Amino acid sequence: MNSQEALEILAKDKEITGETYRVLFLFALVLILKIGFKYQSPKWLRSLN
């Protein structure tokens, strides 16, 4: 999932629902993990990104 998809989901769904919260949470989690792995990760983890 990229930011464009997340924005489209939010635009379609004006009401904040459980699904919207779940999408935002997953999106934030992916960003945090990618940033964390970029600075401190073994090579096998970096190859997954």
PyMOL Python script that loads the backbone (N, CA, C, O; Angstrom):
from pymol import cmd

cmd.read_pdbstr("""\
ATOM      1  N   MET A   1       0.844  -1.198   0.000  1.00  0.00           N
ATOM      2  CA  MET A   1       0.000   0.000   0.000  1.00  0.00           C
ATOM      3  C   MET A   1       0.876   1.244   0.000  1.00  0.00           C
ATOM      4  O   MET A   1       1.861   1.321   0.734  1.00  0.00           O
ATOM      5  N   ASN A   2       0.510   2.221  -0.831  1.00  0.00           N
ATOM      6  CA  ASN A   2       1.257   3.478  -0.838  1.00  0.00           C
ATOM      7  C   ASN A   2       0.372   4.614  -0.345  1.00  0.00           C
ATOM      8  O   ASN A   2      -0.808   4.410  -0.061  1.00  0.00           O
ATOM      9  N   SER A   3       0.940   5.803  -0.245  1.00  0.00           N
ATOM     10  CA  SER A   3       0.195   6.934   0.316  1.00  0.00           C
ATOM     11  C   SER A   3      -0.982   7.317  -0.575  1.00  0.00           C
ATOM     12  O   SER A   3      -2.010   7.775  -0.076  1.00  0.00           O
ATOM     13  N   GLN A   4      -0.844   7.135  -1.887  1.00  0.00           N
ATOM     14  CA  GLN A   4      -1.938   7.466  -2.798  1.00  0.00           C
ATOM     15  C   GLN A   4      -3.169   6.612  -2.498  1.00  0.00           C
ATOM     16  O   GLN A   4      -4.289   7.120  -2.442  1.00  0.00           O
ATOM     17  N   GLU A   5      -2.951   5.317  -2.306  1.00  0.00           N
ATOM     18  CA  GLU A   5      -4.071   4.425  -1.993  1.00  0.00           C
ATOM     19  C   GLU A   5      -4.720   4.801  -0.669  1.00  0.00           C
ATOM     20  O   GLU A   5      -5.944   4.789  -0.542  1.00  0.00           O
ATOM     21  N   ALA A   6      -3.891   5.134   0.315  1.00  0.00           N
ATOM     22  CA  ALA A   6      -4.424   5.519   1.622  1.00  0.00           C
ATOM     23  C   ALA A   6      -5.274   6.780   1.507  1.00  0.00           C
ATOM     24  O   ALA A   6      -6.336   6.876   2.123  1.00  0.00           O
ATOM     25  N   LEU A   7      -4.806   7.747   0.715  1.00  0.00           N
ATOM     26  CA  LEU A   7      -5.552   8.992   0.535  1.00  0.00           C
ATOM     27  C   LEU A   7      -6.870   8.743  -0.186  1.00  0.00           C
ATOM     28  O   LEU A   7      -7.883   9.358   0.148  1.00  0.00           O
ATOM     29  N   GLU A   8      -6.868   7.847  -1.173  1.00  0.00           N
ATOM     30  CA  GLU A   8      -8.103   7.541  -1.890  1.00  0.00           C
ATOM     31  C   GLU A   8      -9.128   6.902  -0.967  1.00  0.00           C
ATOM     32  O   GLU A   8     -10.319   7.203  -1.039  1.00  0.00           O
ATOM     33  N   ILE A   9      -8.650   6.017  -0.098  1.00  0.00           N
ATOM     34  CA  ILE A   9      -9.555   5.375   0.856  1.00  0.00           C
ATOM     35  C   ILE A   9     -10.161   6.427   1.783  1.00  0.00           C
ATOM     36  O   ILE A   9     -11.358   6.391   2.068  1.00  0.00           O
ATOM     37  N   LEU A  10      -9.336   7.359   2.252  1.00  0.00           N
ATOM     38  CA  LEU A  10      -9.830   8.408   3.144  1.00  0.00           C
ATOM     39  C   LEU A  10     -10.807   9.330   2.427  1.00  0.00           C
ATOM     40  O   LEU A  10     -11.802   9.757   3.013  1.00  0.00           O
ATOM     41  N   ALA A  11     -10.530   9.639   1.163  1.00  0.00           N
ATOM     42  CA  ALA A  11     -11.406  10.526   0.402  1.00  0.00           C
ATOM     43  C   ALA A  11     -12.771   9.877   0.183  1.00  0.00           C
ATOM     44  O   ALA A  11     -13.801  10.547   0.257  1.00  0.00           O
ATOM     45  N   LYS A  12     -12.775   8.574  -0.086  1.00  0.00           N
ATOM     46  CA  LYS A  12     -14.026   7.857  -0.307  1.00  0.00           C
ATOM     47  C   LYS A  12     -14.837   7.771   0.972  1.00  0.00           C
ATOM     48  O   LYS A  12     -16.064   7.869   0.948  1.00  0.00           O
ATOM     49  N   ASP A  13     -14.153   7.588   2.080  1.00  0.00           N
ATOM     50  CA  ASP A  13     -14.814   7.312   3.350  1.00  0.00           C
ATOM     51  C   ASP A  13     -14.690   8.515   4.280  1.00  0.00           C
ATOM     52  O   ASP A  13     -13.772   8.591   5.096  1.00  0.00           O
ATOM     53  N   LYS A  14     -15.631   9.457   4.143  1.00  0.00           N
ATOM     54  CA  LYS A  14     -15.550  10.687   4.943  1.00  0.00           C
ATOM     55  C   LYS A  14     -15.707  10.399   6.436  1.00  0.00           C
ATOM     56  O   LYS A  14     -15.041  11.007   7.274  1.00  0.00           O
ATOM     57  N   GLU A  15     -16.601   9.459   6.751  1.00  0.00           N
ATOM     58  CA  GLU A  15     -16.781   9.112   8.159  1.00  0.00           C
ATOM     59  C   GLU A  15     -15.590   8.286   8.625  1.00  0.00           C
ATOM     60  O   GLU A  15     -15.126   7.393   7.917  1.00  0.00           O
ATOM     61  N   ILE A  16     -15.105   8.591   9.812  1.00  0.00           N
ATOM     62  CA  ILE A  16     -13.993   7.820  10.363  1.00  0.00           C
ATOM     63  C   ILE A  16     -14.553   6.522  10.940  1.00  0.00           C
ATOM     64  O   ILE A  16     -15.279   6.524  11.934  1.00  0.00           O
ATOM     65  N   THR A  17     -14.199   5.427  10.297  1.00  0.00           N
ATOM     66  CA  THR A  17     -14.689   4.124  10.744  1.00  0.00           C
ATOM     67  C   THR A  17     -13.534   3.293  11.266  1.00  0.00           C
ATOM     68  O   THR A  17     -12.375   3.698  11.183  1.00  0.00           O
ATOM     69  N   GLY A  18     -13.857   2.134  11.801  1.00  0.00           N
ATOM     70  CA  GLY A  18     -12.823   1.223  12.277  1.00  0.00           C
ATOM     71  C   GLY A  18     -11.865   0.853  11.157  1.00  0.00           C
ATOM     72  O   GLY A  18     -10.660   0.732  11.376  1.00  0.00           O
ATOM     73  N   GLU A  19     -12.405   0.671   9.950  1.00  0.00           N
ATOM     74  CA  GLU A  19     -11.573   0.305   8.806  1.00  0.00           C
ATOM     75  C   GLU A  19     -10.573   1.402   8.489  1.00  0.00           C
ATOM     76  O   GLU A  19      -9.411   1.121   8.193  1.00  0.00           O
ATOM     77  N   THR A  20     -11.021   2.660   8.550  1.00  0.00           N
ATOM     78  CA  THR A  20     -10.119   3.782   8.270  1.00  0.00           C
ATOM     79  C   THR A  20      -8.992   3.827   9.290  1.00  0.00           C
ATOM     80  O   THR A  20      -7.830   4.029   8.939  1.00  0.00           O
ATOM     81  N   TYR A  21      -9.350   3.637  10.560  1.00  0.00           N
ATOM     82  CA  TYR A  21      -8.321   3.622  11.603  1.00  0.00           C
ATOM     83  C   TYR A  21      -7.315   2.503  11.355  1.00  0.00           C
ATOM     84  O   TYR A  21      -6.111   2.678  11.543  1.00  0.00           O
ATOM     85  N   ARG A  22      -7.832   1.345  10.929  1.00  0.00           N
ATOM     86  CA  ARG A  22      -6.961   0.194  10.679  1.00  0.00           C
ATOM     87  C   ARG A  22      -5.990   0.497   9.531  1.00  0.00           C
ATOM     88  O   ARG A  22      -4.804   0.180   9.620  1.00  0.00           O
ATOM     89  N   VAL A  23      -6.490   1.105   8.467  1.00  0.00           N
ATOM     90  CA  VAL A  23      -5.644   1.455   7.318  1.00  0.00           C
ATOM     91  C   VAL A  23      -4.570   2.452   7.735  1.00  0.00           C
ATOM     92  O   VAL A  23      -3.400   2.290   7.387  1.00  0.00           O
ATOM     93  N   LEU A  24      -4.963   3.483   8.480  1.00  0.00           N
ATOM     94  CA  LEU A  24      -3.994   4.489   8.923  1.00  0.00           C
ATOM     95  C   LEU A  24      -2.950   3.878   9.847  1.00  0.00           C
ATOM     96  O   LEU A  24      -1.765   4.200   9.757  1.00  0.00           O
ATOM     97  N   PHE A  25      -3.395   3.000  10.732  1.00  0.00           N
ATOM     98  CA  PHE A  25      -2.473   2.360  11.663  1.00  0.00           C
ATOM     99  C   PHE A  25      -1.451   1.503  10.922  1.00  0.00           C
ATOM    100  O   PHE A  25      -0.255   1.561  11.207  1.00  0.00           O
ATOM    101  N   LEU A  26      -1.934   0.705   9.964  1.00  0.00           N
ATOM    102  CA  LEU A  26      -1.032  -0.154   9.190  1.00  0.00           C
ATOM    103  C   LEU A  26      -0.057   0.679   8.377  1.00  0.00           C
ATOM    104  O   LEU A  26       1.125   0.349   8.280  1.00  0.00           O
ATOM    105  N   PHE A  27      -0.559   1.768   7.790  1.00  0.00           N
ATOM    106  CA  PHE A  27       0.289   2.639   6.975  1.00  0.00           C
ATOM    107  C   PHE A  27       1.393   3.263   7.823  1.00  0.00           C
ATOM    108  O   PHE A  27       2.552   3.310   7.412  1.00  0.00           O
ATOM    109  N   ALA A  28       1.023   3.740   9.008  1.00  0.00           N
ATOM    110  CA  ALA A  28       2.013   4.336   9.913  1.00  0.00           C
ATOM    111  C   ALA A  28       3.023   3.286  10.373  1.00  0.00           C
ATOM    112  O   ALA A  28       4.218   3.566  10.469  1.00  0.00           O
ATOM    113  N   LEU A  29       2.541   2.085  10.656  1.00  0.00           N
ATOM    114  CA  LEU A  29       3.421   1.010  11.107  1.00  0.00           C
ATOM    115  C   LEU A  29       4.456   0.662  10.040  1.00  0.00           C
ATOM    116  O   LEU A  29       5.636   0.488  10.344  1.00  0.00           O
ATOM    117  N   VAL A  30       4.007   0.563   8.791  1.00  0.00           N
ATOM    118  CA  VAL A  30       4.924   0.260   7.685  1.00  0.00           C
ATOM    119  C   VAL A  30       5.978   1.347   7.553  1.00  0.00           C
ATOM    120  O   VAL A  30       7.159   1.050   7.373  1.00  0.00           O
ATOM    121  N   LEU A  31       5.555   2.616   7.641  1.00  0.00           N
ATOM    122  CA  LEU A  31       6.508   3.727   7.535  1.00  0.00           C
ATOM    123  C   LEU A  31       7.555   3.659   8.639  1.00  0.00           C
ATOM    124  O   LEU A  31       8.750   3.806   8.383  1.00  0.00           O
ATOM    125  N   ILE A  32       7.096   3.434   9.868  1.00  0.00           N
ATOM    126  CA  ILE A  32       8.017   3.377  11.011  1.00  0.00           C
ATOM    127  C   ILE A  32       9.010   2.230  10.845  1.00  0.00           C
ATOM    128  O   ILE A  32      10.205   2.395  11.091  1.00  0.00           O
ATOM    129  N   LEU A  33       8.512   1.069  10.427  1.00  0.00           N
ATOM    130  CA  LEU A  33       9.393  -0.086  10.245  1.00  0.00           C
ATOM    131  C   LEU A  33      10.411   0.154   9.144  1.00  0.00           C
ATOM    132  O   LEU A  33      11.584  -0.189   9.297  1.00  0.00           O
ATOM    133  N   LYS A  34       9.973   0.744   8.031  1.00  0.00           N
ATOM    134  CA  LYS A  34      10.900   1.000   6.924  1.00  0.00           C
ATOM    135  C   LYS A  34      11.982   1.987   7.333  1.00  0.00           C
ATOM    136  O   LYS A  34      13.157   1.789   7.022  1.00  0.00           O
ATOM    137  N   ILE A  35      11.590   3.052   8.030  1.00  0.00           N
ATOM    138  CA  ILE A  35      12.575   4.047   8.475  1.00  0.00           C
ATOM    139  C   ILE A  35      13.545   3.405   9.467  1.00  0.00           C
ATOM    140  O   ILE A  35      14.752   3.632   9.394  1.00  0.00           O
ATOM    141  N   GLY A  36      13.016   2.609  10.388  1.00  0.00           N
ATOM    142  CA  GLY A  36      13.862   1.936  11.369  1.00  0.00           C
ATOM    143  C   GLY A  36      14.848   0.983  10.711  1.00  0.00           C
ATOM    144  O   GLY A  36      16.028   0.962  11.060  1.00  0.00           O
ATOM    145  N   PHE A  37      14.360   0.194   9.758  1.00  0.00           N
ATOM    146  CA  PHE A  37      15.223  -0.780   9.094  1.00  0.00           C
ATOM    147  C   PHE A  37      16.284  -0.112   8.244  1.00  0.00           C
ATOM    148  O   PHE A  37      17.375  -0.654   8.066  1.00  0.00           O
ATOM    149  N   LYS A  38      15.970   1.070   7.714  1.00  0.00           N
ATOM    150  CA  LYS A  38      16.934   1.752   6.849  1.00  0.00           C
ATOM    151  C   LYS A  38      18.207   2.069   7.621  1.00  0.00           C
ATOM    152  O   LYS A  38      19.308   1.975   7.077  1.00  0.00           O
ATOM    153  N   TYR A  39      18.055   2.447   8.901  1.00  0.00           N
ATOM    154  CA  TYR A  39      19.216   2.881   9.680  1.00  0.00           C
ATOM    155  C   TYR A  39      19.887   1.765  10.462  1.00  0.00           C
ATOM    156  O   TYR A  39      21.081   1.848  10.754  1.00  0.00           O
ATOM    157  N   GLN A  40      19.137   0.717  10.810  1.00  0.00           N
ATOM    158  CA  GLN A  40      19.757  -0.372  11.577  1.00  0.00           C
ATOM    159  C   GLN A  40      19.108  -1.691  11.192  1.00  0.00           C
ATOM    160  O   GLN A  40      18.057  -2.052  11.722  1.00  0.00           O
ATOM    161  N   SER A  41      19.734  -2.407  10.271  1.00  0.00           N
ATOM    162  CA  SER A  41      19.173  -3.686   9.871  1.00  0.00           C
ATOM    163  C   SER A  41      20.223  -4.598   9.277  1.00  0.00           C
ATOM    164  O   SER A  41      21.157  -4.149   8.612  1.00  0.00           O
ATOM    165  N   PRO A  42      20.059  -5.880   9.525  1.00  0.00           N
ATOM    166  CA  PRO A  42      20.905  -6.846   8.833  1.00  0.00           C
ATOM    167  C   PRO A  42      20.584  -6.846   7.343  1.00  0.00           C
ATOM    168  O   PRO A  42      19.513  -6.393   6.938  1.00  0.00           O
ATOM    169  N   LYS A  43      21.491  -7.344   6.539  1.00  0.00           N
ATOM    170  CA  LYS A  43      21.313  -7.289   5.085  1.00  0.00           C
ATOM    171  C   LYS A  43      20.091  -8.067   4.619  1.00  0.00           C
ATOM    172  O   LYS A  43      19.428  -7.651   3.669  1.00  0.00           O
ATOM    173  N   TRP A  44      19.781  -9.180   5.261  1.00  0.00           N
ATOM    174  CA  TRP A  44      18.628  -9.965   4.805  1.00  0.00           C
ATOM    175  C   TRP A  44      17.313  -9.212   5.021  1.00  0.00           C
ATOM    176  O   TRP A  44      16.368  -9.378   4.249  1.00  0.00           O
ATOM    177  N   LEU A  45      17.250  -8.382   6.074  1.00  0.00           N
ATOM    178  CA  LEU A  45      16.049  -7.577   6.288  1.00  0.00           C
ATOM    179  C   LEU A  45      15.963  -6.458   5.268  1.00  0.00           C
ATOM    180  O   LEU A  45      14.881  -6.161   4.761  1.00  0.00           O
ATOM    181  N   ARG A  46      17.095  -5.834   4.961  1.00  0.00           N
ATOM    182  CA  ARG A  46      17.109  -4.736   4.010  1.00  0.00           C
ATOM    183  C   ARG A  46      16.666  -5.223   2.627  1.00  0.00           C
ATOM    184  O   ARG A  46      16.027  -4.482   1.880  1.00  0.00           O
ATOM    185  N   SER A  47      17.004  -6.458   2.292  1.00  0.00           N
ATOM    186  CA  SER A  47      16.645  -6.990   0.978  1.00  0.00           C
ATOM    187  C   SER A  47      15.134  -7.190   0.840  1.00  0.00           C
ATOM    188  O   SER A  47      14.620  -7.263  -0.277  1.00  0.00           O
ATOM    189  N   LEU A  48      14.422  -7.278   1.962  1.00  0.00           N
ATOM    190  CA  LEU A  48      12.969  -7.447   1.906  1.00  0.00           C
ATOM    191  C   LEU A  48      12.263  -6.157   1.511  1.00  0.00           C
ATOM    192  O   LEU A  48      11.179  -6.199   0.929  1.00  0.00           O
ATOM    193  N   ASN A  49      12.860  -5.024   1.815  1.00  0.00           N
ATOM    194  CA  ASN A  49      12.205  -3.742   1.537  1.00  0.00           C
ATOM    195  C   ASN A  49      12.328  -3.342   0.088  1.00  0.00           C
ATOM    196  O   ASN A  49      11.830  -2.287  -0.306  1.00  0.00           O
TER     197      ASN A  49
END
""", "prot")
cmd.dss("prot")
cmd.show_as("cartoon", "prot")
cmd.util.cbc("prot")
cmd.orient("prot")
